[in-house]
Amino acid sequence: MEFLKLLSTRTPSTTIVRNVLVWKRKPMHLPTAKSKLFRITQRIRRPDDERAETKRIIDNYNTQMKSIRLHFYKELLKKADTGEEGILQAKKDEEEHLRLLEENRIENEKAAQRREARLEAARQALQEKVIKTLSTKEAEEKQIIEKLEAIVREKKEMVATMIARENVEQAIEEALANPIDFDFAIDQNGYVYRGKETRLSEIPEDKRERL
């Protein structure tokens, strides 16, 4: 059964022909065949002229390849840092670097000028804003001071009309001696007549008070 199973299996080095295993190439794990166990392969002896021609061709090939490698090596040295082209390229790079540095310096100066102008404009705007704020605050403080002064004056006037404790009796006597009549009347023509005892006939027409 194992042999039949082996026959029915195909590998890259085998093929099946009518259920018979045929080797395309001998596997490496198999030993040398008994028929070839003591066989010694004879070395082919080439003619002397053929060997000389082969040696000449190989020597020419090696010489040419050596020349090509040497040529490429010299070209590489020229393009290296210590070579002529390397020195010229380094000089060009240095000039380009200096040019870029100068261009960068000029651009930095322009940027600094733009920044300074922007900062100056910002300072001016801030200064104007501060001045405006201070002016507004000063005006508000002035209004507050004026209101306070008005209140103080009003209080002073009220204090001037106030009756001291020691003058209460005198004030009462003066009020009784000089009564004030707050009554008034208005006629149809808009004339005002002050006092309860005031008579219309006692006030001349040109001295009457009109609303």
C-alpha positions as CSV (number, residue, x, y, z in Angstrom):
1,M,0.0,0.0,0.0
2,E,2.8,2.4,0.8
3,F,4.5,1.6,-2.5
4,L,1.2,2.3,-4.4
5,K,0.8,5.5,-2.4
6,L,4.3,6.5,-3.4
7,L,3.5,5.8,-7.1
8,S,0.4,7.9,-6.9
9,T,2.4,10.9,-5.6
10,R,3.9,13.4,-8.1
11,T,6.9,15.6,-7.1
12,P,8.9,18.1,-9.1
13,S,11.7,15.5,-9.7
14,T,9.4,12.6,-10.6
15,T,6.6,11.8,-13.0
16,I,4.2,8.9,-13.2
17,V,4.0,6.9,-16.4
18,R,1.4,4.1,-16.3
19,N,1.6,3.9,-12.5
20,V,5.4,3.5,-12.7
21,L,7.7,5.9,-10.8
22,V,10.2,7.5,-13.2
23,W,13.0,9.7,-11.9
24,K,13.8,12.9,-13.9
25,R,16.8,13.5,-11.7
26,K,18.3,11.4,-9.0
27,P,17.5,12.8,-5.5
28,M,20.5,13.9,-3.5
29,H,19.7,11.7,-0.5
30,L,20.1,8.5,-2.6
31,P,23.6,6.9,-2.6
32,T,25.8,6.3,-5.7
33,A,24.5,3.6,-7.9
34,K,26.4,0.3,-7.7
35,S,27.2,0.4,-11.5
36,K,28.9,3.8,-11.0
37,L,30.4,3.2,-7.6
38,F,34.0,2.7,-8.8
39,R,33.8,4.6,-12.1
40,I,36.5,7.3,-12.5
41,T,35.8,9.9,-15.1
42,Q,38.7,10.6,-17.4
43,R,39.8,14.2,-17.7
44,I,39.6,15.6,-21.2
45,R,43.0,16.7,-22.5
46,R,42.7,19.7,-24.7
47,P,45.3,20.5,-27.4
48,D,48.1,22.8,-26.4
49,D,47.2,25.5,-29.0
50,E,43.6,25.6,-27.7
51,R,44.8,26.0,-24.1
52,A,47.2,28.8,-25.2
53,E,44.4,30.6,-27.1
54,T,42.1,30.3,-24.1
55,K,44.8,31.7,-21.8
56,R,45.4,34.6,-24.2
57,I,41.7,35.5,-24.3
58,I,41.4,35.3,-20.5
59,D,44.6,37.5,-20.1
60,N,43.2,40.0,-22.5
61,Y,39.9,40.1,-20.7
62,N,41.6,40.6,-17.3
63,T,43.8,43.3,-18.7
64,Q,40.9,45.2,-20.2
65,M,38.8,44.9,-17.1
66,K,41.7,46.2,-15.0
67,S,42.1,49.1,-17.3
68,I,38.4,49.9,-17.1
69,R,38.4,49.7,-13.3
70,L,41.5,52.0,-13.1
71,H,39.8,54.5,-15.4
72,F,36.7,54.5,-13.3
73,Y,38.8,54.9,-10.2
74,K,40.6,57.9,-11.6
75,E,37.2,59.5,-12.6
76,L,36.0,58.9,-9.1
77,L,39.0,60.6,-7.6
78,K,38.4,63.6,-9.9
79,K,34.8,63.8,-8.6
80,A,35.9,63.3,-5.0
81,D,36.3,66.1,-2.4
82,T,40.1,66.2,-2.9
83,G,39.9,66.0,-6.7
84,E,39.9,68.9,-9.2
85,E,36.2,68.6,-9.9
86,G,35.5,68.2,-6.2
87,I,37.4,71.4,-5.4
88,L,35.5,73.3,-8.1
89,Q,32.2,71.9,-6.8
90,A,33.1,72.8,-3.3
91,K,34.0,76.4,-4.4
92,K,30.6,76.7,-6.2
93,D,28.8,75.3,-3.2
94,E,30.6,77.9,-1.0
95,E,29.7,80.7,-3.3
96,E,26.1,79.5,-3.4
97,H,26.1,79.3,0.4
98,L,27.4,82.9,0.7
99,R,24.8,84.1,-1.8
100,L,22.0,82.4,0.1
101,L,23.3,83.9,3.3
102,E,23.3,87.4,1.8
103,E,19.8,86.9,0.4
104,N,18.6,85.6,3.8
105,R,20.1,88.6,5.5
106,I,18.3,91.0,3.2
107,E,15.1,89.2,3.7
108,N,15.6,89.3,7.4
109,E,16.1,93.1,7.3
110,K,12.9,93.5,5.3
111,A,11.0,91.3,7.7
112,A,12.5,93.3,10.6
113,Q,11.4,96.6,9.0
114,R,7.9,95.2,8.4
115,R,7.7,94.0,12.0
116,E,8.9,97.3,13.3
117,A,6.3,99.2,11.3
118,R,3.6,96.8,12.5
119,L,4.7,97.2,16.1
120,E,4.9,101.0,15.7
121,A,1.3,101.1,14.4
122,A,0.2,98.9,17.2
123,R,1.9,101.2,19.7
124,Q,0.3,104.2,18.2
125,A,-3.1,102.5,18.3
126,L,-2.6,101.5,21.9
127,Q,-1.5,105.0,22.8
128,E,-4.5,106.6,21.2
129,K,-6.7,104.1,22.9
130,V,-5.1,104.8,26.3
131,I,-5.4,108.5,25.8
132,K,-9.1,108.2,24.8
133,T,-9.7,105.9,27.8
134,L,-8.0,108.4,30.1
135,S,-10.0,111.3,28.7
136,T,-13.2,109.4,29.1
137,K,-12.3,108.5,32.6
138,E,-11.3,112.0,33.4
139,A,-14.6,113.4,32.1
140,E,-16.5,110.8,34.2
141,E,-14.5,111.7,37.3
142,K,-15.1,115.4,36.6
143,Q,-18.9,114.7,36.3
144,I,-18.7,112.7,39.6
145,I,-16.8,115.6,41.3
146,E,-19.4,118.1,40.0
147,K,-22.2,116.0,41.3
148,L,-20.5,115.6,44.7
149,E,-19.9,119.3,44.8
150,A,-23.5,120.0,44.0
151,I,-24.6,117.6,46.8
152,V,-22.2,119.3,49.2
153,R,-23.5,122.8,48.3
154,E,-27.0,121.6,48.7
155,K,-26.2,120.1,52.1
156,K,-24.5,123.3,53.1
157,E,-27.5,125.3,52.1
158,M,-29.7,122.9,54.1
159,V,-27.4,123.3,57.0
160,A,-27.6,127.0,56.8
161,T,-31.4,126.9,57.0
162,M,-31.4,124.3,59.8
163,I,-32.3,125.5,63.3
164,A,-29.8,124.8,66.1
165,R,-31.0,123.2,69.3
166,E,-30.2,126.3,71.3
167,N,-32.2,128.5,68.9
168,V,-35.4,126.4,68.7
169,E,-37.4,128.6,71.0
170,Q,-36.4,131.8,69.2
171,A,-37.3,130.2,65.9
172,I,-40.7,129.2,67.2
173,E,-41.3,132.8,68.4
174,E,-40.3,134.2,65.1
175,A,-42.5,131.8,63.2
176,L,-45.5,132.7,65.4
177,A,-44.7,136.4,65.0
178,N,-44.3,136.1,61.2
179,P,-46.7,133.5,59.9
180,I,-46.3,132.4,56.3
181,D,-49.4,131.8,54.2
182,F,-48.8,129.1,51.5
183,D,-52.4,129.2,50.1
184,F,-52.9,130.5,46.6
185,A,-55.7,130.7,44.0
186,I,-55.8,130.7,40.2
187,D,-58.5,132.4,38.2
188,Q,-59.8,131.5,34.7
189,N,-57.3,133.8,33.0
190,G,-54.3,132.1,34.6
191,Y,-53.5,134.8,37.3
192,V,-52.1,133.5,40.6
193,Y,-53.2,135.1,43.9
194,R,-51.1,134.1,46.8
195,G,-52.2,134.2,50.4
196,K,-55.5,133.3,52.0
197,E,-56.4,136.9,52.9
198,T,-55.4,138.4,49.5
199,R,-58.1,140.3,47.7
200,L,-58.4,140.7,43.9
201,S,-59.1,144.4,44.2
202,E,-55.9,145.0,46.2
203,I,-53.5,143.8,43.4
204,P,-53.1,146.1,40.4
205,E,-53.6,144.3,37.1
206,D,-50.0,145.1,35.9
207,K,-48.5,143.4,39.0
208,R,-50.5,140.3,39.0
209,E,-48.5,137.0,38.6
210,R,-49.4,134.9,35.6
211,L,-48.6,131.3,35.0
